Amino acid sequence: MIFRNKCKACDYWTVFELKVNDETALKTCTHCQNKEEILWDSSAETLIRDGEKDIRALEGHFPALASLKNRGDHIRF
């Protein structure tokens, strides 16, 4: 699964890759390659989906967010 968010390590808005392994998931920033293991349950999945909805809503104010489509894409405001 890929999704967009702001990376805490590099401070860019970017595309993340998520690999689920049973009860945990590995979240990787495709810009700086920072990896973070998170607990994977239904609430984590909901947070990611809701976050993506929030980013789509922000695209009206920050059109550059719409350009984050592929691994490695990144922007900073």
N, C-alpha and C positions, 0 to 999 in steps of 0.2 A: 504494500500500500504506500502511496506517496501522498503527501499533504504539505501545505504551506504554513509557515510560522516564523517567528523571530528566534534566531539562535542565540542562546545566552553566551556561548563561547566566542563567536566572531562578531556579534551584534549586527548581523545582516538579516533582513527578511529573505527567506530562501525556501527551497523545496527540501523536505525531509523524506527519508525512506524509512519505513517501519517493517521490521521482520519479526513476526510473532512466533514464539517458541513456547507452546503450552501456556504456562502461567506468567511468563515474562515476555517482554518485547524489546528489541534493540532499535532505538531511535537514532538515526544517523543524519547529520547535517550534510547535504550533498555539496556544500561549498567548502567548508573547512574540515570535513570528515570527523568532527567531534561525535563521539558515540555516548549514548546514555541508555542504561538498562532501566526499564520501568516495569512495574507490575501490570499485567494485562488482565483486565476483567471488563465487564460490560460498562462500568463507569468510565474507564480509560477510553474505550471506543467512542462513547458518547461525547466526551470532552474533545476528542479530535474532530469528530463530525461537526459539533457545535462551533468549534474554533474555525473550521473551514467556512461555515455559514457566516460567521462574523467577518472574516476576511473578504468574502464576496460582497458583504454590505459596505465595507470600507473602500472597495474599489471605486465607488462614486466620488469619494473625497481624494483618494490616492490611486489614480488610474494605473500607475506603474505596477501595482500589485497584480494586475491582470496579466502582466508579462511573465510571471513566475509559473512556468508550465513544465519545464524540463529539469532533470537533475543537473545541478550546478548553477542554475539561474539564481541570481541574488541581487538585491538592491538595498540601499541604506537611505533613510530620510534624515 
